[in-house]
């Protein structure tokens, strides 16, 4: 794990000095993060990097998990889908299952932090334990068009928090509590994002039988229908009619996502043993993800809905041209025709990929612009600053703090 001073060459010493000053103001406060999984997905990835750095800065920080069985995570996955606007039937039994597990967690989880920072809907009901401490609810998903019944159910809990945090202005809802906008971030010094020697990249390609004899198009995501992996294959097949190229679809599953195995099977069926389509069910191996991204000519994120899409910033940090859907938090990262190309359909994605593969100089310029945009806006040091300002604002409500 990198030390905080190691970020200075990337972001400037003044940024690190500011972080130390903010951390000093938080001395004596315990910050407790709570979510539903320690592996898989962007929330766990961010917390795995952020918690040690907060501790190094002197902020007393801990991270706890709720527990839940398969029925509970089936329900929370349904909630996740319908909050993103995907149609799905929600029954009273779903709410009952959610509350049964939530009540058990209310009994078992020790919410001891001065600041209790709850991530996403799974642990939201823990706020019933609120006493004199401060409570923040962090929404990492796109709730711009939520299922009204589920959103109404969650509002009963959200209204009890001191503040709510969203990733994009378009996700903000009318709430009776203070709201903050804080975009997620990537860690430039993590195994997933640090520079890699060419021999490491070549070794990973060799492991998966990928030869650099033709352009590589890649999407790295969980096998989730909202990431539209089948649509990625359809776009690739359109491009392949004109340009000899290959596709990498790589990712894993999260422990709180029961749909992953089914989606993986659907993707394998769609690929139909096409030797130019490489479907990789990766273990939790960040260096392999890094190597695959660095070996790629174009990186995609063709999500149907997206809370933020950390893989976009990961790709841009590596100065790779990106083709991504114009949804959720992606437009915060990709300015069309400046730091990547945004699309609205399978046909649009295919057209954008062809444009980049046929114009290497243009693709290179988009990647360079994207890297600087990420440096200025989506690195972990900015995220740490925003969160510490948020924590401090809970104790200084008379002051206006803009994140």
N, C-alpha and C positions, 0 to 999 in steps of 0.2 A: 504493500500500500504506500503510495506516494505521500511525502510530507508536504505541508502547506507551502513551505518556501520553494519547493520544486516547481510551483506554478508561476512563480514570478517572471521567468523568462518568456512565458506565453502571454501573460496578462498585465505585467508591470508590477513593480514593487509597491506602488501606491495602493493598488487593489488589495494586496496582502496586508498592508498596514491598516487599511480601513476595516478589514475583517477582524483583526486583532482588537481594534478599538471597540467595535460592536460587541465582540465576545466578552470584553472586560465589563461592559454594562450589564451583561446577563449573569455575572457571577452570583452564585447562591440560588439560581433557578434551575430546576430539573425539567428537562424537555423529554417527554415520553412519546415516541412514535408507536402507533398501533395499526397493523394491517392484517391481511389474511394469509400471506405466503411470504417465505423468505427467498424463494427462487422462482424464476420465470416472470416475464412481464417487466414493464418499465418501472413500476413503483419499487419493487424489490431491488432492481438494479441501481436505482438512484440512492435508496437508503443504504445499500451495502457500501457505497462510496462516501455518502454524506455523513453518516453517523460517526465513523472514525475521525473524519476531519473536524467535525464539531467538537469532539472530545479533545483532539489535539489543540484546538484553539482555546480550550478551557471551559467549554459549555458542557455541563453535566447532562449527557444525552444517553437515553436507552431506547431499545426497540423491542416491542413485544408483539406476539401473534395471538389472534383468536383461534379457537378450534371449531371444527365443523365436519360433519359427515357428508357422504355423497349426496343425500337428499338436499341438504342445505346448500351445497355448492351448485347443484342442478338449478335450484331456485335463484341463487344470486347470479348465475350465468344468464338465466331468463331475464332477470331484472336488468343486467348489463345490456342485453340485446335490445330490450324494449325502451330503455332510456336513450339508446342511440337511435331510436325510431324504427327499429325492425319489428314488423307485426308478429305477435306471438300471444297465445292465450295465457292470461294470468288469472288464477282462481283463488278463492278464499283459502284453500288448502296451502297454496304457495305462501301466503302471508303468515299462516299458522306455523308452517315449518320454519320460516325465517325467525319468527318470534320465539319458538321453542328453543332453538339453538342460541338465539341472542340472550335469552334469560339465563341459560347455563353459563354463557360467557360473562354476563353481568355479575354472576356469583363468583366466578373463578378468576377473572382478570383483575389484578391489583392496579387500579388507576391512580398511581401515587404521584405522578408528575405535577409540578407546579403548572406546567403547560402540557395538556394532553392533546396530541396531534393525531387525529383519526383519519385514515386514508380510505376513501371510497365507501360504497354502501355496505359492504359486508359487516364491518364493526360499528356501524353508525349508531346502533341502539345503546352502546355503552355510555352515551351521554346521560342516561338515567342515573348514573353514579356521580354526576356533577355535584361538587360541594363548593369549597372556596377557590378551587383551582380554575384555571382558564382552559377553555375547550375550543379547538379549531377543527372544522371538517374540511378535508381536502378532496375535491372532486377532480379526478384525473380523466374523466370521460366526457364525451360530447353530449350535453343535455340541452342542446338548442331546440330540439323537438321531442321532448320526452313523452312517454306513455303517461297520461294524466293521472290514472289511478295509482300507479306506482310512485310517481312524483309526489302526489298528495300524501301517500303513506310515508314517504321519506321526510316530507316537510314537517311532520309532527316531531321528528327528531332534530332536523336542521335548525328549527326555530329555537331550540334549547341551547345551541352553541353560541359562543361569543363572536365567532367569525367564520366565514366560509371562503375558500380559496378555489379559483377556477384558472384554467390554463389559457383561455382565450376570451376576449370581450364578447364573442358571439355565444359563449356558453352561459354567460351571466343571466341569472333569473331574478325576478322581483322577490326579495327576501326581507324578513324583519330583522336581520342581523347584518353586521358590517361585512362587506365583500372586498376581497383583494384579488388582483390578477397577477399570477406568478407562473411564467412559462417553465416547463421542465428543462433539463440540461443534460449534457454528456460530460464525462470525465475524460479530458484529453490525454491523461497519463495512465488510464486503465489499460488492461490487456486488450480490450476491444478497440481502443482508439490510438494507442501509441504507435510510433513508427516501427516497422518490421523489416528485418533483412530480407533480401530477395530469396535467399535459400529457404527461409521459413515459409514464405508464400508458395514457392514451388513444391515444397514437401507436402503441404496441405492439398494442393491440387493433385499431386500424385496419389495421395491417400484415397481421394474420391474419384480417381480415374478421369480427371478433367484435363484436357490438352489445350494449350493455347494456340491452336491452329486456326481459330476463327473467333470473332468478337464474342464477348461474354456479357449477357444481360442477367442481372441478379435481383431477386427480391428476398430479403431476410425478414421473416416475420413468424410469429406463432401460426400454427395451422388453425386458422380461425376464419369463419365465413366472412366476417366483416373486413378481413384483409384481402378478400377476393382472390385467392390463389388460382382458382379455375379461370377467372377473367384474365389473370396474368398469362396463363398458358394460351388462351385464345388470342390475346394481343401478340404474343410471341409467334404463333403460327401464321398470323398475317404478315409479320415482318419477314419471316423465313421464306416466304414466297419470292421475295425480292433480294434479300441479303442472306448469305450463308452464315448463320450465327448459332449460338447455343444459349440455353437458359439454365440458370441455377435457381431453384426454389428451396430455400434452406430455413430451418427453424426447429423449434421444439414445442413443448406444451407447458402450461403452468399448472401447478398442483391444484389451483382453484378453478380450473377450466375443464369440465368433463367432456366437452365437444371435440377436443383436439384430435383424438384417434379417428373419429368418424370423418372429419374433414381431411385428414391425411389419406384415408382410403379413397375418398372422392377425387383427390388430386392425383393419386396413383392411377386411378381408372382413366382420368382425363388424359394423362400423359401417354397412355397406351404403348409403353415400352419404346417411345421415340428416343433414339440414342443421343439426340441433341438436347434432351431435357433431363437435367440432373435433379432429382428430388432427394434432398438430404435431411434426414431426421437427426439433427445434431444433438449431442449431449450438451451440457452447460459448459461449453468451451469457447471462451471469448477470443482467444488467439485465432482459432479456426474461423470464426465470424469475421474478424479483422482481416485475415488473409484473403478470404473469399471476396470481401468488399474491395480490397486493394487490387485484386486480380481482374476486377470487372471493368468493362468499358462503359456500361450504363447501369445505374441502379434504379430500381423501381420501388414505389410504394403506392400500389393501386388499391388503397383502402376504399371501402364503401362508406364507412364512418371511421373517425379517428379522433381520439382524445388529443393527441399531439403527434405521435409518430417519431420516436427517438431515432429510428433507423435513418430518417431523412437527415438529421443533423450529423449522425455518424458518417454517412456517405459524403455530405458536403465538407465535413472536417478533413476528409481524405482527398478533397478537391476532385470528387467524381461528379460527372453530370447526372442529374436526377430527373426522372419522369415520375410525377406523383399526382394523385387525385386532388382536386381542389375542394377538399373537405376538412372539417375539424380544425386542428391546429397546424395543418400542413402549410397553408398560405402564410403563416407567420414566419416560416422557414424558407419557403420558396417564393421569390418574386418572379413571376412569369417572364421569361426571356432575359432575366438578369442573373438569377442564381439557380435556375433550373427551368423546367417546362411543366406547367400544370395541365391536367387533362380532365375531361368530364365523361369519358366513355372508353370502351375497348378500342373502338376505331381511332379515337383521339390519342390514346396511349400508343397504339401501333404507329401512327403518323409521327408522333414526337420521337419515338425510338429510331425510326428510319432517318429522320432529320439529323439526329445526333451522330448516328453511325456514318452518315454520308458527309458530315461536316466536322471532322476531328478538331479543327482549330476553334470552331464555335463551341463545341462540347468542352474543350479545355478551358476556354474563357469563362463559361458558366460555372465550372467547377472551382476555378480560382476565386470568382466572386462569392460563391457559396461558402468557401472556407473562411473568408474574412467576415462574412455575415455571422457565421457561427462563433467566431472568435469574439466578436463584439456583443453578442446577445445570448448565446446558449451554452456557455461553458459553466462548469460546476461552481466556480468562484462567484459568478453573478447570482446563482441560485442560493448559495450560502448567505450572501449579503441580503437578498430579498427576504429570506426566511428569518434572519436575525432581526431585521427591521420590523417584520410582522410581529415577532415575539415581543419586542420592546413596545410596539404600539398598543398591545393589550393592556399595558400598565400606564400608558400615557394617552388616553382616549381624547384628551382635550387638544392634543397636537395632531396636525394633519401629516400623515406619513404616506407618501406616494411610492408605490412599488412599481 
